Amino acid sequence: MSADDASLYAYIESLLEADAYREHPLYPALEQLYRSHCGQRKRLERLLSIADGYQQFTRDEMREVQQQYERQLRRERKLSRISDHYQELMRESNRELHAASTLDPLTGLANRRKIAEYLKQAACRAHHDAATFSVVMVDVDHFKSINDKYGHETGDRILIELAAIMRQALRTRDLCGRWGGEEFLLLLHDCSLAQARQLVDRLLARIREPRFTAGEEALALTVSAGIAEYRLDESYQNTVNRADLALFQAKRDGRDCYRVPV
C-alpha cells in the first residue's frame, strides 16, 4: 500500500470513528462502502499471496525439473562416452582378432588362411580377365640344424629377416605369406613362369649374401623353391601342389635352387 492510500484510509477511519458524523445521512453509505472495500482488499491480498506462492512453487518446480534434466543429460553424456569407449574397444578387439586370424604373429606376413583367400581371388580373376599368376613355394635349407645348433630364438630371428628380404624383393602387387614353419608362399600376380624364374633367381641370390648372424658368427643361409604357373583347367590348390612338388625336387637336387613342374 502506498503512503497516499494509507493516509486516505486513516482519514476515512477517523471520520467513521467521530461521533459528530454518525447522524450524517451519508455516514451509513460511507461505512458500508469502506467495509466492503476493506474486505475486497483483503481478498485481493490473499489472492495475490496465493498467486505469489503458486509462482514460487512453479519456479521451484521448474528449477527441480531443470536440475533433473541436467542430471539426466550428464548421465546420458557419461553413458555415451562409456558406449563410445566400449565400441572403440570392440573395434580394436575386432581388428586384433582379424589380424590374429589372417597374419602370422612371428613375421607379420599373411598366414595360410589369408593366402588361401588371395589365391582364390587370383584364380577368379584369371578366369574373368584371362590373367595369369604364378605360385612359388620357398623353404629354408637345413633350418632344423640351425634351430638345433643356435636355438629357436636365432631361428625365429632368421625367419623374420628372411620375410623382410622377400617382401623387399617382390613387386608391390605381389604377396609373400608364411605357409608354415620355415616354408613361405609367394603369389606373383600377372606373372608368367618365365618372369617368375627371373624373380626367384634374383631372390635366391639376395638370400645367399652374407647377412645372417648368430652372435658374432656369420651364417650361410640358402633356400630352395618350386615354381608353378596357374592353369585355367585346374584349381589353385593344384597349382600350389605342383609348386610344392617342384620344391621337393629342388631339395632332392641339392638345395639352394629352384625347380618347375615337369
BAFI-3210 file (N, C-alpha, C; in Angstrom, 3 decimals, decimal comma, padded with zeros to 6 digits):
// residues 262
n [1|2|3|4|5|6|7|8|9|10|11|12|13|14|15|16|17|18|19|20|21|22|23|24|25|26|27|28|29|30|31|32|33|34|35|36|37|38|39|40|41|42|43|44|45|46|47|48|49|50|51|52|53|54|55|56|57|58|59|60|61|62|63|64|65|66|67|68|69|70|71|72|73|74|75|76|77|78|79|80|81|82|83|84|85|86|87|88|89|90|91|92|93|94|95|96|97|98|99|100|101|102|103|104|105|106|107|108|109|110|111|112|113|114|115|116|117|118|119|120|121|122|123|124|125|126|127|128|129|130|131|132|133|134|135|136|137|138|139|140|141|142|143|144|145|146|147|148|149|150|151|152|153|154|155|156|157|158|159|160|161|162|163|164|165|166|167|168|169|170|171|172|173|174|175|176|177|178|179|180|181|182|183|184|185|186|187|188|189|190|191|192|193|194|195|196|197|198|199|200|201|202|203|204|205|206|207|208|209|210|211|212|213|214|215|216|217|218|219|220|221|222|223|224|225|226|227|228|229|230|231|232|233|234|235|236|237|238|239|240|241|242|243|244|245|246|247|248|249|250|251|252|253|254|255|256|257|258|259|260|261|262]
n.u [000,853|000,484|001,827|000,003|-002,402|-002,537|-002,787|-005,262|-006,939|-006,606|-007,740|-010,431|-011,151|-010,932|-013,028|-015,181|-015,030|-015,600|-017,970|-019,464|-020,225|-021,964|-024,675|-024,944|-026,394|-024,961|-023,308|-023,885|-023,690|-021,049|-019,697|-020,475|-019,477|-016,751|-016,198|-016,803|-014,905|-012,560|-012,841|-012,749|-010,195|-008,665|-009,346|-008,226|-005,547|-005,109|-005,496|-003,394|-001,302|-001,638|-001,202|001,446|002,638|002,042|003,447|006,034|006,137|005,893|008,232|010,116|009,434|010,014|012,737|013,586|012,841|014,536|017,016|016,840|016,721|019,260|020,865|020,096|020,947|023,711|024,178|023,467|025,388|027,656|027,128|027,139|029,825|030,982|029,826|030,905|033,613|033,531|032,668|034,873|036,782|035,710|035,958|038,742|039,330|038,155|039,762|042,186|041,494|040,953|043,475|044,874|043,719|044,449|047,121|050,530|051,905|054,640|056,229|054,628|053,603|051,094|049,023|048,438|045,692|044,896|046,429|045,214|042,776|043,634|044,706|042,410|040,996|042,780|042,620|039,935|040,039|041,794|040,223|038,221|039,441|041,316|043,859|047,104|048,918|051,604|052,832|055,045|056,775|058,728|061,424|063,414|066,722|068,052|067,002|066,274|068,705|069,847|068,165|068,672|071,397|071,814|069,628|066,097|065,378|067,263|066,600|063,964|064,510|065,932|063,934|062,258|063,942|064,359|061,770|061,448|063,362|062,286|059,866|060,841|062,000|059,921|057,347|055,057|052,426|052,467|052,325|053,613|053,648|053,520|053,628|053,916|055,839|059,160|058,526|057,506|055,141|054,887|052,892|052,559|051,315|049,944|052,079|054,150|055,526|058,151|058,814|058,555|060,669|062,887|062,520|062,741|065,344|066,784|065,951|066,982|069,681|069,976|069,419|071,564|073,612|075,978|074,455|073,156|073,398|074,613|074,991|078,286|078,924|078,825|076,219|075,672|073,092|070,640|067,956|065,436|063,295|060,092|058,349|055,270|053,042|049,754|047,065|044,237|042,593|042,708|042,432|043,297|044,475|045,648|047,635|049,272|050,004|051,527|053,642|054,675|055,558|057,553|059,281|060,051|061,502|063,616|064,859|065,745|067,578|069,782|069,407|069,342|068,377|065,943|063,044|060,802|057,539|057,473]
n.v [-001,182|002,214|005,350|007,454|006,087|004,865|007,108|008,063|005,974|006,136|008,649|008,256|006,314|007,813|009,619|007,907|007,083|009,313|010,848|012,971|012,751|010,658|010,931|011,894|011,854|010,481|008,822|006,012|004,904|005,507|004,098|001,455|001,238|001,536|-000,639|-002,720|-002,247|-002,687|-005,393|-006,472|-005,683|-007,259|-009,782|-009,601|-009,289|-011,791|-013,378|-012,427|-013,221|-015,980|-016,300|-015,416|-017,381|-019,614|-018,981|-019,032|-021,689|-022,804|-021,830|-023,136|-025,760|-025,822|-025,314|-027,641|-029,517|-028,666|-029,159|-031,947|-032,603|-031,725|-033,407|-035,859|-035,437|-035,256|-037,869|-039,254|-038,287|-039,296|-042,032|-042,157|-041,567|-043,783|-045,771|-045,085|-045,518|-048,226|-049,232|-048,524|-050,123|-052,585|-052,409|-052,275|-054,737|-056,380|-055,743|-056,748|-059,445|-060,006|-059,545|-061,526|-063,751|-063,645|-062,958|-063,926|-064,341|-064,166|-063,241|-061,306|-061,607|-062,578|-065,242|-068,821|-069,130|-066,587|-066,457|-068,441|-067,191|-065,065|-066,548|-067,799|-065,533|-064,664|-066,788|-066,589|-064,096|-064,704|-066,348|-064,579|-062,295|-063,316|-063,355|-064,230|-065,987|-066,804|-069,250|-069,577|-071,764|-071,595|-072,750|-072,885|-073,966|-076,670|-075,870|-076,969|-077,802|-075,342|-074,397|-076,401|-076,050|-073,300|-072,441|-071,774|-069,102|-067,734|-068,979|-068,008|-065,280|-065,311|-066,153|-063,922|-061,926|-063,034|-062,960|-060,193|-059,668|-061,060|-059,695|-057,202|-057,895|-058,494|-057,343|-054,570|-055,404|-058,086|-060,991|-062,109|-064,782|-066,669|-070,026|-072,104|-073,182|-073,169|-072,541|-070,714|-068,936|-067,463|-065,302|-064,375|-061,937|-061,521|-062,745|-064,664|-068,004|-067,784|-065,146|-065,449|-067,191|-065,491|-063,635|-065,305|-066,213|-063,846|-063,457|-065,716|-065,197|-062,860|-063,797|-065,451|-063,731|-062,713|-062,071|-062,953|-063,728|-065,413|-064,540|-063,574|-064,984|-065,569|-066,666|-068,917|-068,832|-070,467|-071,034|-073,198|-073,565|-073,949|-073,542|-072,739|-072,121|-070,831|-072,708|-072,581|-074,772|-075,982|-076,146|-073,631|-074,904|-077,139|-075,885|-074,935|-077,403|-078,428|-076,602|-077,237|-079,864|-079,340|-077,900|-079,946|-081,449|-079,681|-079,754|-082,395|-082,254|-081,044|-078,622|-074,965|-073,922|-073,680|-075,319|-076,307|-077,639|-080,757]
n.w [000,000|-000,836|000,445|000,153|-000,139|002,363|003,996|003,142|003,921|006,699|007,188|006,435|008,304|010,645|010,302|010,382|012,984|014,441|016,570|015,827|013,200|012,971|012,691|010,230|006,966|004,965|006,283|006,884|004,261|003,559|005,516|004,897|002,313|002,822|004,529|002,749|000,780|002,222|002,772|000,174|-000,472|001,279|000,357|-002,186|-001,514|-000,396|-002,642|-004,230|-002,624|-002,761|-005,522|-005,705|-004,150|-005,706|-008,030|-006,995|-006,245|-008,777|-009,945|-008,305|-008,912|-011,642|-011,496|-010,209|-012,124|-014,199|-012,990|-012,720|-015,406|-016,257|-014,698|-015,801|-018,403|-017,987|-017,125|-019,451|-021,220|-020,002|-020,211|-022,969|-023,518|-022,294|-023,870|-026,399|-025,853|-025,277|-027,752|-029,299|-028,085|-028,823|-031,605|-031,785|-030,665|-032,586|-034,763|-033,829|-033,585|-036,254|-037,354|-035,984|-037,091|-039,721|-040,067|-039,727|-036,572|-035,970|-038,201|-039,339|-041,833|-044,277|-043,178|-043,589|-043,980|-044,917|-047,223|-048,751|-049,322|-050,968|-053,085|-054,082|-054,970|-056,949|-058,763|-059,590|-060,835|-062,893|-064,510|-065,201|-066,327|-068,017|-066,977|-065,704|-063,123|-060,897|-058,612|-055,927|-053,950|-051,107|-049,186|-046,265|-046,275|-044,448|-041,966|-039,529|-038,488|-037,921|-035,883|-033,970|-033,461|-032,869|-031,474|-030,945|-030,788|-032,339|-034,739|-035,121|-035,427|-037,829|-039,604|-039,492|-040,564|-043,077|-044,122|-044,399|-046,401|-048,587|-048,958|-049,743|-052,134|-053,811|-056,079|-055,635|-055,951|-055,468|-053,278|-050,201|-048,063|-044,988|-045,108|-043,386|-040,588|-041,640|-044,198|-047,011|-049,071|-052,240|-054,042|-057,218|-059,077|-062,399|-063,707|-065,598|-066,045|-066,963|-066,196|-063,462|-062,939|-063,337|-061,273|-058,990|-059,300|-058,761|-056,137|-054,733|-055,043|-053,541|-050,998|-050,537|-049,958|-047,470|-044,670|-042,446|-038,995|-036,021|-032,969|-032,992|-035,164|-038,622|-040,731|-043,338|-045,357|-047,253|-049,603|-050,947|-053,829|-055,426|-058,456|-059,987|-062,638|-062,861|-064,220|-066,326|-066,356|-063,913|-060,288|-057,828|-055,679|-056,841|-058,302|-056,241|-055,180|-057,292|-057,295|-054,820|-055,213|-057,039|-055,414|-053,662|-055,449|-055,932|-053,448|-053,448|-055,482|-054,420|-053,097|-052,495|-054,917|-057,602|-058,913|-061,545|-062,301|-064,024]
ca.u [000,000|001,281|001,650|-001,235|-003,526|-002,565|-003,292|-006,695|-007,614|-006,596|-008,692|-011,797|-011,401|-011,132|-014,372|-016,173|-014,939|-016,030|-019,387|-020,140|-020,719|-022,780|-026,033|-024,900|-027,105|-024,035|-022,438|-024,058|-023,189|-019,591|-019,189|-020,664|-018,527|-015,407|-016,057|-016,770|-013,609|-011,532|-012,986|-012,226|-008,723|-008,099|-009,450|-007,241|-004,221|-004,971|-005,297|-002,025|-000,403|-001,733|-000,543|002,899|003,048|001,990|004,580|007,241|006,087|006,186|009,677|010,832|009,181|010,787|014,144|013,810|012,795|015,767|018,104|016,700|017,116|020,713|021,441|019,861|021,822|025,076|024,234|023,452|026,697|028,602|026,842|027,578|031,287|031,276|029,462|031,907|034,842|033,297|032,652|036,251|037,429|035,222|036,591|040,138|039,340|037,883|040,973|043,177|041,049|041,152|044,914|045,289|043,206|044,958|048,546|051,444|052,334|056,098|056,787|053,699|053,140|049,804|049,125|047,940|044,283|044,811|046,998|044,195|041,810|044,255|044,814|041,077|040,697|043,627|042,071|038,710|040,460|042,394|039,136|037,404|040,219|042,347|045,158|047,817|049,718|052,482|052,988|056,399|056,952|060,109|061,724|064,769|067,539|068,682|066,562|066,289|070,078|070,064|067,478|069,358|072,731|071,834|068,446|064,895|065,358|068,005|065,794|062,862|065,060|066,269|062,672|061,795|064,807|064,100|060,482|061,683|064,091|061,377|058,919|061,550|062,326|058,698|056,658|054,051|051,159|052,653|052,077|054,508|052,996|054,141|052,803|054,025|057,222|060,152|058,076|056,801|054,497|054,862|051,853|053,050|050,213|050,291|053,476|054,287|056,558|059,465|059,036|058,740|062,037|063,824|062,355|063,271|066,808|067,269|065,664|067,948|070,984|069,971|069,452|072,911|074,541|076,263|073,761|072,583|074,390|074,239|076,032|079,295|079,180|078,035|075,548|075,425|071,700|070,106|066,591|065,035|061,996|059,367|057,530|054,212|052,134|048,360|046,419|042,797|041,862|042,979|042,138|044,516|045,119|046,520|048,815|050,117|050,565|052,590|054,799|055,233|056,311|058,778|060,153|060,605|062,539|064,774|065,523|066,427|068,669|070,912|069,008|069,848|067,992|064,515|062,610|059,435|056,939|057,794]
ca.v [000,000|003,435|006,307|008,205|005,196|004,691|008,364|008,132|005,004|006,690|009,774|007,713|005,661|008,868|010,152|006,915|006,954|010,579|010,812|014,118|012,428|009,444|011,259|012,411|010,894|009,686|008,009|004,563|004,523|005,565|002,972|000,213|001,232|001,355|-002,031|-003,581|-002,067|-003,369|-006,838|-006,788|-005,536|-008,424|-010,922|-009,392|-009,578|-013,247|-013,919|-012,102|-014,085|-017,322|-016,246|-015,371|-018,699|-020,525|-018,665|-019,534|-023,146|-023,112|-021,616|-024,231|-026,976|-025,716|-025,452|-029,066|-030,199|-028,310|-029,893|-033,343|-032,694|-031,596|-034,655|-036,891|-035,139|-035,648|-039,334|-039,714|-037,993|-040,263|-043,315|-042,046|-041,716|-045,188|-046,539|-044,819|-046,196|-049,665|-049,526|-048,450|-051,356|-053,673|-052,288|-052,661|-056,190|-056,999|-055,600|-057,693|-060,784|-060,151|-059,698|-062,838|-064,801|-063,512|-062,645|-064,757|-063,498|-064,006|-062,449|-060,275|-061,922|-063,264|-066,644|-069,777|-068,837|-065,394|-066,803|-069,176|-066,212|-064,367|-067,495|-067,953|-064,312|-064,646|-067,760|-065,995|-063,030|-065,336|-066,816|-063,448|-061,342|-064,044|-063,014|-065,378|-065,748|-067,916|-069,554|-070,020|-072,315|-071,353|-073,451|-072,614|-075,185|-077,126|-074,990|-077,715|-077,767|-074,002|-074,376|-077,297|-075,549|-071,927|-072,180|-071,323|-067,635|-067,386|-069,423|-067,061|-064,021|-065,548|-066,153|-062,529|-061,224|-063,602|-062,425|-058,816|-059,726|-061,481|-058,611|-056,164|-058,394|-058,631|-056,141|-054,130|-056,127|-059,496|-061,368|-063,053|-065,278|-067,816|-071,196|-072,911|-073,495|-072,398|-072,570|-069,494|-068,978|-066,198|-065,204|-063,376|-061,581|-061,156|-063,185|-065,949|-068,878|-067,223|-063,982|-065,948|-067,723|-064,376|-063,074|-066,238|-066,168|-062,675|-063,666|-066,673|-064,532|-061,919|-064,543|-066,020|-062,716|-062,926|-061,066|-063,582|-063,992|-065,997|-063,928|-062,972|-065,934|-065,379|-067,884|-069,043|-069,281|-070,649|-071,552|-073,916|-073,059|-074,595|-072,543|-073,262|-071,118|-071,268|-073,151|-072,349|-076,033|-076,575|-075,319|-073,018|-075,889|-077,961|-075,077|-074,979|-078,751|-078,567|-075,836|-077,972|-080,991|-078,782|-077,597|-081,221|-081,819|-078,806|-080,295|-083,634|-081,917|-080,435|-077,385|-073,686|-073,826|-073,789|-076,229|-076,136|-078,963|-081,387]
ca.w [000,000|-000,927|001,554|-000,083|000,179|003,824|004,559|002,838|004,800|008,074|007,231|006,418|009,599|011,673|010,087|010,840|014,439|015,081|016,915|015,218|011,855|012,963|012,278|008,855|006,093|004,131|007,133|006,658|002,931|003,599|006,332|004,144|001,192|003,362|004,984|001,545|000,124|003,025|002,554|-001,162|-000,454|001,950|-000,561|-003,246|-000,962|-000,276|-003,998|-004,648|-001,861|-003,359|-006,836|-005,472|-003,701|-006,842|-008,895|-006,346|-006,388|-010,181|-010,158|-007,639|-009,682|-012,878|-011,126|-009,944|-013,428|-014,896|-012,366|-013,107|-016,820|-016,348|-014,179|-016,804|-019,535|-017,608|-017,146|-020,836|-021,799|-019,434|-020,857|-024,358|-023,525|-021,993|-025,057|-027,434|-025,457|-025,433|-029,180|-029,777|-027,617|-029,662|-032,923|-031,628|-030,468|-033,886|-035,584|-033,335|-033,959|-037,702|-037,587|-035,479|-037,964|-041,091|-040,098|-038,958|-035,449|-035,901|-039,304|-039,791|-043,177|-044,353|-042,789|-044,584|-044,244|-045,767|-048,523|-049,499|-049,823|-052,097|-054,193|-054,647|-055,728|-058,140|-059,706|-060,156|-061,756|-064,074|-065,370|-065,649|-067,127|-068,754|-066,391|-065,167|-061,925|-060,555|-057,202|-055,582|-052,606|-050,667|-047,931|-045,789|-046,269|-043,188|-040,889|-038,270|-037,972|-037,358|-034,583|-033,033|-033,127|-032,351|-030,666|-031,667|-030,857|-033,564|-035,873|-035,313|-035,965|-039,235|-040,360|-039,576|-041,521|-044,398|-044,575|-044,840|-047,678|-049,651|-049,229|-050,492|-053,476|-054,602|-056,546|-054,654|-056,132|-055,130|-051,890|-049,537|-046,865|-044,320|-045,333|-042,186|-040,219|-042,394|-045,586|-047,426|-050,388|-052,965|-055,063|-058,174|-059,967|-063,781|-063,808|-066,269|-065,482|-067,312|-065,333|-062,097|-062,856|-063,180|-059,933|-057,999|-059,443|-058,024|-054,718|-054,181|-054,990|-052,409|-049,739|-050,369|-049,467|-046,039|-043,869|-041,269|-037,959|-034,739|-032,141|-033,870|-036,254|-039,839|-041,178|-044,772|-045,459|-048,602|-049,667|-052,160|-054,278|-056,519|-059,150|-060,859|-063,196|-062,796|-065,452|-066,235|-066,216|-062,605|-059,124|-057,287|-054,815|-057,684|-058,618|-055,051|-055,079|-058,296|-056,805|-053,687|-055,779|-057,631|-054,272|-053,215|-056,415|-055,691|-052,260|-053,852|-056,404|-053,723|-052,410|-052,996|-056,323|-057,794|-059,958|-062,034|-062,535|-065,318]
c.u [000,892|000,987|000,354|-002,456|-003,655|-003,136|-004,798|-007,473|-007,701|-007,616|-010,142|-012,121|-011,640|-012,527|-015,429|-016,164|-015,462|-017,549|-020,165|-020,732|-021,670|-024,217|-026,081|-025,547|-026,177|-023,172|-022,621|-023,490|-021,657|-019,028|-019,309|-019,663|-017,116|-015,192|-015,972|-015,408|-012,506|-011,609|-012,430|-010,696|-008,062|-008,167|-008,424|-005,842|-004,005|-004,729|-003,883|-001,014|-000,399|-001,005|000,967|003,421|003,072|003,153|005,894|007,312|006,446|007,666|010,485|010,678|009,997|012,275|014,490|013,816|014,073|016,957|018,042|017,130|018,630|021,410|021,296|020,779|023,266|025,221|024,288|024,787|027,754|028,406|027,297|029,096|031,680|030,981|030,476|033,207|034,709|033,311|034,052|037,039|037,001|035,853|038,052|040,253|039,089|039,086|042,032|042,800|041,248|042,625|045,386|044,857|043,794|046,461|049,339|052,028|053,849|056,601|055,904|053,213|051,729|049,992|048,459|046,486|044,136|045,371|045,960|043,143|042,360|044,380|043,463|040,696|041,500|043,102|040,803|039,055|041,055|041,309|038,348|038,169|041,296|043,743|045,815|048,520|050,554|052,590|054,388|056,383|058,426|060,325|063,180|065,538|068,138|068,258|066,567|067,677|070,391|069,411|068,214|070,676|072,689|070,608|067,292|064,793|066,094|067,219|064,644|063,365|065,403|065,003|062,134|062,615|064,564|062,781|060,642|062,387|063,134|060,352|059,571|061,824|061,097|058,198|055,529|052,754|051,257|052,446|053,126|053,830|053,769|053,189|052,797|055,468|058,203|059,801|057,233|056,163|054,495|053,770|052,225|051,949|050,731|051,737|053,501|055,388|057,949|059,789|059,273|060,148|063,043|063,741|062,966|064,791|067,395|067,080|066,683|069,330|071,056|070,069|070,829|073,898|074,743|075,638|073,199|073,684|073,751|075,300|077,010|079,585|078,244|077,450|075,348|074,034|071,309|068,675|066,427|063,633|061,422|058,401|056,493|053,342|050,714|047,842|044,898|041,998|042,112|042,532|043,440|045,222|046,061|047,780|049,784|050,762|051,692|053,839|055,473|056,040|057,624|059,775|060,815|061,714|063,787|065,554|066,326|067,634|069,799|070,625|069,679|069,569|066,477|064,231|061,180|058,861|057,301|056,541]
c.v [001,236|004,355|007,094|007,365|005,023|005,938|008,488|007,185|005,541|007,825|009,267|007,059|006,700|009,480|009,207|006,776|008,218|010,541|011,919|013,773|011,222|009,718|011,793|011,387|010,025|008,735|006,496|004,103|004,494|004,381|001,643|000,102|000,947|-000,108|-002,991|-003,500|-002,786|-004,881|-007,260|-006,697|-006,749|-009,667|-010,822|-009,707|-011,082|-013,889|-013,652|-012,987|-015,500|-017,363|-016,217|-016,730|-019,701|-020,269|-019,176|-021,056|-023,567|-022,946|-022,738|-025,533|-026,980|-025,878|-026,925|-029,871|-029,928|-029,064|-031,378|-033,557|-032,629|-032,846|-035,782|-036,702|-035,536|-037,169|-039,861|-039,438|-038,968|-041,627|-043,311|-042,207|-043,160|-046,060|-046,351|-045,553|-047,706|-050,057|-049,485|-049,683|-052,546|-053,622|-052,713|-054,168|-056,914|-056,896|-056,600|-059,127|-061,038|-060,348|-061,072|-063,960|-064,747|-063,272|-063,625|-063,918|-063,268|-063,030|-061,287|-060,493|-062,504|-064,721|-067,525|-069,497|-067,648|-065,670|-067,519|-068,231|-065,490|-065,287|-067,688|-066,736|-064,262|-065,620|-067,229|-064,913|-063,616|-065,813|-065,645|-062,556|-061,997|-063,659|-064,285|-064,993|-066,995|-068,036|-070,087|-070,522|-072,206|-072,032|-073,199|-073,935|-075,429|-076,256|-075,698|-077,704|-076,414|-073,909|-075,217|-076,711|-074,204|-071,578|-071,602|-069,803|-067,142|-067,793|-068,473|-065,748|-064,175|-065,545|-064,735|-061,758|-061,729|-063,083|-060,995|-058,786|-060,077|-060,390|-057,510|-056,597|-058,463|-057,282|-055,805|-054,916|-057,605|-059,730|-062,351|-063,474|-066,443|-069,000|-072,104|-073,233|-072,576|-072,323|-071,328|-069,708|-067,570|-066,277|-064,048|-063,105|-061,182|-061,546|-064,571|-066,769|-068,322|-066,018|-064,410|-066,517|-066,593|-063,796|-063,993|-066,318|-065,018|-062,873|-064,609|-066,044|-063,570|-062,661|-065,138|-065,001|-062,878|-061,813|-061,636|-063,931|-064,710|-065,560|-063,201|-063,854|-065,659|-066,715|-067,832|-069,642|-069,397|-071,148|-072,335|-073,469|-073,937|-073,605|-073,250|-072,117|-071,673|-071,633|-073,013|-073,630|-076,707|-075,622|-074,703|-073,981|-076,785|-077,198|-075,089|-076,351|-078,959|-077,794|-076,568|-079,180|-080,510|-078,414|-078,872|-081,683|-080,970|-079,285|-081,544|-083,352|-081,147|-079,142|-076,153|-073,544|-073,833|-074,776|-075,882|-077,513|-079,490|-081,393]
c.w [000,000|000,263|001,385|000,271|001,690|004,506|004,347|003,750|006,243|008,219|007,287|007,749|010,709|011,541|010,641|012,354|015,168|015,330|016,195|013,870|011,819|012,496|010,851|007,922|005,229|004,966|006,885|005,308|002,924|004,392|005,568|003,005|001,684|003,793|003,787|000,846|000,897|002,841|001,203|-001,204|000,206|001,045|-001,688|-002,747|-000,804|-001,645|-004,507|-003,921|-002,433|-004,706|-006,681|-005,030|-004,841|-007,798|-008,310|-006,468|-007,812|-010,481|-009,521|-008,420|-010,973|-012,617|-010,884|-011,245|-014,209|-014,323|-012,712|-014,551|-016,976|-015,815|-015,197|-018,012|-019,234|-017,624|-018,579|-021,524|-021,297|-020,081|-022,312|-024,460|-023,256|-023,215|-026,177|-027,128|-025,653|-026,910|-029,766|-029,338|-028,469|-031,045|-032,860|-031,444|-031,778|-034,810|-035,152|-033,700|-035,446|-038,021|-037,143|-036,409|-039,362|-041,173|-039,254|-037,826|-035,393|-036,952|-039,724|-041,210|-043,121|-043,943|-043,848|-044,955|-045,179|-047,159|-049,374|-050,066|-051,049|-053,311|-054,879|-055,481|-057,024|-059,189|-060,366|-061,168|-063,024|-065,039|-065,951|-066,619|-067,968|-068,269|-065,873|-063,872|-061,662|-059,044|-056,969|-054,142|-052,251|-049,316|-047,554|-045,707|-044,892|-041,990|-039,534|-037,647|-037,337|-035,986|-033,552|-032,558|-032,411|-031,494|-031,474|-031,737|-032,087|-034,792|-036,161|-035,918|-037,444|-040,095|-040,531|-040,610|-042,939|-044,963|-045,094|-046,193|-048,808|-049,972|-050,061|-051,927|-054,374|-055,094|-055,565|-054,775|-055,770|-053,642|-051,416|-048,242|-046,272|-044,405|-044,107|-041,878|-040,919|-043,872|-045,878|-048,791|-050,970|-054,024|-055,979|-059,196|-061,348|-064,078|-064,452|-065,598|-065,759|-066,429|-063,883|-061,917|-062,592|-061,770|-058,886|-058,097|-058,632|-056,517|-054,093|-054,059|-053,803|-051,080|-049,491|-049,817|-047,968|-045,169|-042,564|-040,275|-036,774|-033,750|-033,046|-035,071|-037,424|-040,281|-042,686|-044,940|-046,923|-048,496|-050,958|-052,526|-055,372|-057,119|-060,012|-061,337|-063,219|-064,181|-065,275|-066,016|-064,869|-061,496|-058,613|-056,331|-055,615|-058,077|-057,449|-054,915|-056,083|-057,876|-055,654|-054,174|-056,413|-056,533|-053,760|-054,162|-056,227|-054,472|-052,629|-054,733|-055,742|-053,003|-053,035|-054,494|-056,401|-058,906|-060,347|-062,304|-063,947|-066,186]
res [m|s|a|d|d|a|s|l|y|a|y|i|e|s|l|l|e|a|d|a|y|r|e|h|p|l|y|p|a|l|e|q|l|y|r|s|h|c|g|q|r|k|r|l|e|r|l|l|s|i|a|d|g|y|q|q|f|t|r|d|e|m|r|e|v|q|q|q|y|e|r|q|l|r|r|e|r|k|l|s|r|i|s|d|h|y|q|e|l|m|r|e|s|n|r|e|l|h|a|a|s|t|l|d|p|l|t|g|l|a|n|r|r|k|i|a|e|y|l|k|q|a|a|c|r|a|h|h|d|a|a|t|f|s|v|v|m|v|d|v|d|h|f|k|s|i|n|d|k|y|g|h|e|t|g|d|r|i|l|i|e|l|a|a|i|m|r|q|a|l|r|t|r|d|l|c|g|r|w|g|g|e|e|f|l|l|l|l|h|d|c|s|l|a|q|a|r|q|l|v|d|r|l|l|a|r|i|r|e|p|r|f|t|a|g|e|e|a|l|a|l|t|v|s|a|g|i|a|e|y|r|l|d|e|s|y|q|n|t|v|n|r|a|d|l|a|l|f|q|a|k|r|d|g|r|d|c|y|r|v|p|v]
***
